[in-house]
Amino acid sequence: ERQLAEFGGGSVQSGGPLRPSCAASGATLSNYCMGWFRQTPGAERDGIATLYSDDNIGYTESVEGRFTIYRDNAKNTMFLQMNSLKPEDTAMYYCAAGVSYATDSCTFNYWGQGTQVTVSS
């Protein structure tokens, strides 16, 4: 059974860093496109960073330049390095894995349970 699990959320002051990780079991992450999403109460889950199967990367505008998505194939783990955090980055963060059916696209099939990130001002 393919499973994803996020770790490394937490509380940090504005301007600080966090690096949540996404570990996989039952699947080799390098075979999938990967992404990070976040969600606040009452809002939709939004994609913020995607690592495509061709190793291209896309970020939503609000995190570009501050967040970095990357994968450590030896550890079968994906990371999201978050720098210069802002209170508006506070959310539940989810990792996901999926399949690319076209260039720079990813259909996400597998999801983690989420890890909370809280940024205080």
QUIGITA-V280381 format. One record per backbone hydrogen bond with DSSP energy under -0.5 kcal/mol. NH is the residue of the N-H (numbers start at 0). CO is the residue of the C=O. Records with the same first field share a line. If there is no record, write none. Layout:
NH=CO / CO
This chain:
2=24
3=110
4=22
6=20
9=115
11=117
13=119
14=84
15=12
17=81
19=79
20=6
21=77
22=4
23=75
24=2
28=26
30=27
31=28
32=97
33=50
34=95
35=48
36=93
37=45
38=91
42=39
45=37 / 43
47=35
48=35
49=57
50=33
51=49 / 55
54=51
57=49
59=47
62=59
63=59
65=62
66=62
67=80
69=78
71=76
72=70
74=71
75=71
76=71
77=21
78=69
79=19
80=67
81=17 / 79
82=65 / 80
83=14
84=15
88=85
89=86
90=116
91=38
92=90 / 114
93=36
95=34
96=109
97=32
98=106
100=98
104=101
106=98
107=105
108=96
109=96
111=94
114=92
116=90
117=9
119=11 / 117
